């Protein structure tokens, strides 16, 4: 069954989307991590993960725990030797190619956007202006002690808008 799903995920985008939408990715990840599973089944399951990954990552937000499980599958593919479940030969080259596509898709749709968001957060923290009273506000405070002050209200409202943004 896993072999058939792997073939469907590889050759037919519509079926790959169907596998993804019915929770197939999580089933593949669970099957991969199940103890006592043969190496051939782990390879087939990892290949199915790699083939289903483009539609999975593009349609949903990948949590860190799922991302780590996916990376574990892809890493397993890279480290595996040729297998032939049910007489179908899955070469090391096929496994490395599937893992490569999976890594690229995961990077482009999940990791890179997180790095970009974190960079924007860091840049905004660094470039924040210091919160200091303006000259007119200081002048108004000094003048108010002596019996009344004049404020440049339009200038102050602009500064308040900048502060709120």
URTA-V370178 format. One record per pair of residues at least 12 apart in sequence whose C-alpha atoms are under 10 Angstrom apart, sorted by sequence separation. I is the first residue (numbers start at 0). GAP is how many residues later the second one is. D is the distance in whole Angstrom. If there is no record, write none. Layout:
# URTA-V370178
i=I gap=GAP d=D
i=I gap=GAP d=D
This chain:
# URTA-V370178
i=31 gap=12 d=9
i=32 gap=12 d=10
i=79 gap=12 d=7
i=80 gap=12 d=9
i=81 gap=12 d=9
i=82 gap=12 d=10
i=136 gap=12 d=9
i=138 gap=12 d=8
i=139 gap=12 d=9
i=5 gap=13 d=10
i=28 gap=13 d=10
i=31 gap=13 d=6
i=78 gap=13 d=9
i=81 gap=13 d=8
i=135 gap=13 d=10
i=136 gap=13 d=9
i=137 gap=13 d=9
i=138 gap=13 d=10
i=4 gap=14 d=8
i=27 gap=14 d=9
i=30 gap=14 d=7
i=31 gap=14 d=7
i=77 gap=14 d=8
i=80 gap=14 d=9
i=135 gap=14 d=8
i=136 gap=14 d=7
i=29 gap=15 d=9
i=30 gap=15 d=9
i=76 gap=15 d=8
i=77 gap=15 d=9
i=79 gap=15 d=8
i=135 gap=15 d=6
i=136 gap=15 d=8
i=27 gap=16 d=9
i=28 gap=16 d=8
i=76 gap=16 d=10
i=77 gap=16 d=10
i=78 gap=16 d=9
i=79 gap=16 d=9
i=134 gap=16 d=10
i=135 gap=16 d=6
i=136 gap=16 d=9
i=27 gap=17 d=6
i=28 gap=17 d=8
i=31 gap=17 d=9
i=52 gap=17 d=9
i=76 gap=17 d=9
i=77 gap=17 d=6
i=78 gap=17 d=9
i=134 gap=17 d=10
i=135 gap=17 d=9
i=26 gap=18 d=9
i=27 gap=18 d=8
i=76 gap=18 d=5
i=77 gap=18 d=5
i=136 gap=18 d=10
i=4 gap=19 d=9
i=27 gap=19 d=10
i=28 gap=19 d=10
i=75 gap=19 d=9
i=76 gap=19 d=6
i=77 gap=19 d=9
i=135 gap=19 d=8
i=136 gap=19 d=8
i=24 gap=20 d=10
i=27 gap=20 d=7
i=28 gap=20 d=7
i=49 gap=20 d=8
i=74 gap=20 d=10
i=75 gap=20 d=10
i=76 gap=20 d=9
i=77 gap=20 d=9
i=135 gap=20 d=8
i=27 gap=21 d=6
i=48 gap=21 d=7
i=49 gap=21 d=10
i=73 gap=21 d=9
i=74 gap=21 d=9
i=76 gap=21 d=8
i=77 gap=21 d=7
i=133 gap=21 d=9
i=5 gap=22 d=10
i=26 gap=22 d=10
i=48 gap=22 d=10
i=73 gap=22 d=9
i=76 gap=22 d=6
i=77 gap=22 d=9
i=133 gap=22 d=8
i=4 gap=23 d=10
i=24 gap=23 d=8
i=25 gap=23 d=9
i=49 gap=23 d=8
i=75 gap=23 d=9
i=76 gap=23 d=10
i=132 gap=23 d=10
i=23 gap=24 d=9
i=24 gap=24 d=6
i=27 gap=24 d=10
i=45 gap=24 d=8
i=48 gap=24 d=7
i=49 gap=24 d=7
i=73 gap=24 d=8
i=74 gap=24 d=7
i=23 gap=25 d=9
i=24 gap=25 d=10
i=45 gap=25 d=10
i=47 gap=25 d=10
i=48 gap=25 d=8
i=73 gap=25 d=5
i=74 gap=25 d=10
i=133 gap=25 d=8
i=1 gap=26 d=8
i=45 gap=26 d=9
i=46 gap=26 d=8
i=72 gap=26 d=8
i=73 gap=26 d=8
i=132 gap=26 d=10
i=24 gap=27 d=7
i=45 gap=27 d=5
i=46 gap=27 d=8
i=49 gap=27 d=9
i=73 gap=27 d=10
i=23 gap=28 d=8
i=24 gap=28 d=8
i=44 gap=28 d=8
i=45 gap=28 d=7
i=70 gap=28 d=9
i=73 gap=28 d=7
i=74 gap=28 d=9
i=1 gap=29 d=9
i=18 gap=29 d=10
i=19 gap=29 d=10
i=45 gap=29 d=9
i=46 gap=29 d=10
i=69 gap=29 d=10
i=72 gap=29 d=10
i=73 gap=29 d=7
i=42 gap=30 d=8
i=45 gap=30 d=8
i=46 gap=30 d=7
i=24 gap=31 d=7
i=41 gap=31 d=8
i=42 gap=31 d=10
i=45 gap=31 d=7
i=70 gap=31 d=9
i=15 gap=32 d=9
i=19 gap=32 d=7
i=23 gap=32 d=9
i=44 gap=32 d=10
i=69 gap=32 d=9
i=70 gap=32 d=8
i=130 gap=32 d=8
i=18 gap=33 d=8
i=19 gap=33 d=8
i=22 gap=33 d=10
i=42 gap=33 d=8
i=43 gap=33 d=9
i=69 gap=33 d=9
i=128 gap=33 d=10
i=17 gap=34 d=10
i=19 gap=34 d=10
i=20 gap=34 d=9
i=41 gap=34 d=8
i=42 gap=34 d=6
i=128 gap=34 d=9
i=15 gap=35 d=8
i=16 gap=35 d=8
i=19 gap=35 d=7
i=20 gap=35 d=8
i=41 gap=35 d=9
i=70 gap=35 d=9
i=127 gap=35 d=10
i=15 gap=36 d=6
i=16 gap=36 d=10
i=18 gap=36 d=9
i=19 gap=36 d=6
i=32 gap=36 d=8
i=69 gap=36 d=9
i=2 gap=37 d=10
i=6 gap=37 d=9
i=9 gap=37 d=9
i=14 gap=37 d=9
i=15 gap=37 d=9
i=16 gap=37 d=9
i=17 gap=37 d=9
i=18 gap=37 d=9
i=19 gap=37 d=10
i=28 gap=37 d=8
i=31 gap=37 d=9
i=38 gap=37 d=10
i=42 gap=37 d=8
i=2 gap=38 d=8
i=5 gap=38 d=7
i=8 gap=38 d=9
i=9 gap=38 d=7
i=12 gap=38 d=9
i=15 gap=38 d=9
i=16 gap=38 d=6
i=20 gap=38 d=9
i=31 gap=38 d=10
i=41 gap=38 d=10
i=42 gap=38 d=9
i=1 gap=39 d=8
i=4 gap=39 d=9
i=5 gap=39 d=7
i=8 gap=39 d=6
i=9 gap=39 d=10
i=11 gap=39 d=10
i=12 gap=39 d=9
i=15 gap=39 d=7
i=16 gap=39 d=8
i=19 gap=39 d=9
i=20 gap=39 d=10
i=29 gap=39 d=9
i=32 gap=39 d=9
i=42 gap=39 d=9
i=43 gap=39 d=9
i=66 gap=39 d=8
i=1 gap=40 d=10
i=2 gap=40 d=10
i=3 gap=40 d=9
i=4 gap=40 d=9
i=5 gap=40 d=9
i=6 gap=40 d=9
i=7 gap=40 d=9
i=8 gap=40 d=9
i=9 gap=40 d=9
i=10 gap=40 d=9
i=15 gap=40 d=9
i=19 gap=40 d=10
i=25 gap=40 d=8
i=28 gap=40 d=7
i=31 gap=40 d=9
i=32 gap=40 d=9
i=39 gap=40 d=10
i=42 gap=40 d=8
i=43 gap=40 d=10
i=2 gap=41 d=6
i=5 gap=41 d=6
i=6 gap=41 d=8
i=8 gap=41 d=9
i=9 gap=41 d=5
i=12 gap=41 d=10
i=13 gap=41 d=9
i=24 gap=41 d=9
i=28 gap=41 d=7
i=31 gap=41 d=7
i=38 gap=41 d=9
i=39 gap=41 d=10
i=42 gap=41 d=10
i=43 gap=41 d=8
i=1 gap=42 d=7
i=2 gap=42 d=8
i=4 gap=42 d=10
i=5 gap=42 d=4
i=8 gap=42 d=5
i=9 gap=42 d=8
i=12 gap=42 d=8
i=16 gap=42 d=9
i=27 gap=42 d=10
i=38 gap=42 d=10
i=39 gap=42 d=9
i=40 gap=42 d=10
i=42 gap=42 d=9
i=1 gap=43 d=6
i=4 gap=43 d=7
i=5 gap=43 d=8
i=7 gap=43 d=9
i=8 gap=43 d=6
i=25 gap=43 d=10
i=28 gap=43 d=9
i=39 gap=43 d=6
i=46 gap=43 d=9
i=66 gap=43 d=9
i=1 gap=44 d=10
i=2 gap=44 d=9
i=3 gap=44 d=9
i=4 gap=44 d=10
i=5 gap=44 d=9
i=6 gap=44 d=9
i=7 gap=44 d=9
i=8 gap=44 d=9
i=25 gap=44 d=10
i=28 gap=44 d=8
i=31 gap=44 d=10
i=38 gap=44 d=8
i=39 gap=44 d=7
i=40 gap=44 d=8
i=61 gap=44 d=9
i=66 gap=44 d=9
i=1 gap=45 d=10
i=2 gap=45 d=8
i=5 gap=45 d=7
i=24 gap=45 d=9
i=27 gap=45 d=10
i=39 gap=45 d=6
i=49 gap=45 d=9
i=52 gap=45 d=10
i=56 gap=45 d=10
i=1 gap=46 d=8
i=4 gap=46 d=10
i=5 gap=46 d=8
i=8 gap=46 d=10
i=38 gap=46 d=9
i=39 gap=46 d=9
i=43 gap=46 d=8
i=63 gap=46 d=10
i=4 gap=47 d=10
i=37 gap=47 d=10
i=42 gap=47 d=8
i=46 gap=47 d=9
i=49 gap=47 d=9
i=50 gap=47 d=7
i=53 gap=47 d=9
i=57 gap=47 d=9
i=61 gap=47 d=9
i=62 gap=47 d=9
i=63 gap=47 d=10
i=46 gap=48 d=7
i=49 gap=48 d=6
i=50 gap=48 d=9
i=52 gap=48 d=9
i=53 gap=48 d=7
i=56 gap=48 d=7
i=57 gap=48 d=9
i=60 gap=48 d=9
i=61 gap=48 d=7
i=45 gap=49 d=9
i=46 gap=49 d=10
i=48 gap=49 d=9
i=49 gap=49 d=6
i=52 gap=49 d=6
i=53 gap=49 d=10
i=55 gap=49 d=10
i=56 gap=49 d=7
i=59 gap=49 d=10
i=60 gap=49 d=7
i=61 gap=49 d=9
i=39 gap=50 d=9
i=46 gap=50 d=10
i=47 gap=50 d=9
i=48 gap=50 d=9
i=49 gap=50 d=9
i=50 gap=50 d=8
i=51 gap=50 d=9
i=52 gap=50 d=9
i=53 gap=50 d=9
i=54 gap=50 d=9
i=55 gap=50 d=10
i=56 gap=50 d=10
i=57 gap=50 d=10
i=58 gap=50 d=10
i=59 gap=50 d=9
i=43 gap=51 d=9
i=46 gap=51 d=7
i=49 gap=51 d=7
i=50 gap=51 d=7
i=53 gap=51 d=6
i=56 gap=51 d=9
i=57 gap=51 d=6
i=42 gap=52 d=8
i=45 gap=52 d=9
i=46 gap=52 d=8
i=49 gap=52 d=5
i=52 gap=52 d=7
i=53 gap=52 d=8
i=56 gap=52 d=6
i=57 gap=52 d=9
i=45 gap=53 d=9
i=48 gap=53 d=8
i=49 gap=53 d=8
i=52 gap=53 d=8
i=55 gap=53 d=10
i=56 gap=53 d=7
i=46 gap=55 d=9
i=49 gap=55 d=9
i=53 gap=55 d=9
i=49 gap=56 d=10
i=2 gap=82 d=8
i=2 gap=83 d=9
i=2 gap=85 d=9
i=9 gap=88 d=9
